[in-house]
Amino acid sequence: LMAQRAGHSIYLENAMALYKRNEGKHTSAAEAKRNILLHLHRNGVTDSLAGISKSALGFAAFPDYDFARPQGAAFAVAKVVRELEEDGLVGWYVDTNRRGGYYLKTKGQQAATEIIG
């Protein structure tokens, strides 16, 4: 926030810092991974051309959280998504028009099926 005082611009403490949006909430990395795998599986995101954004994965990983902006959801889930990629469960695709997203790979489909039982 910015305020004017005696003709000079001064920056006030960010009001968002005063309000802890997701205070008291906790989702483990394992639970976030599970939520992502199930979200991709239930929505049929198994094709590289149908990938979804990292922020969408963030909202799926932390369904009860309140993110002010999509970038916050993407930032919150970045490490979890990287681990899923390293484990070969999800993949990233981008086309020549710079459109792309994350999708469930075969190994991830198998993991999601096992979770569902």
Protein Blocks (a to p, Z undefined) as FASTA:
>chain_A
ZZdeehiacddddfklmpcfkgoiacdfklmmmmmmmmmmmnopabfklcccfklmmmmm
mmmbccfbfklmmmmmmmmmmmmmmnomaccdddfkopacddddfklmmmmmmmnZZ
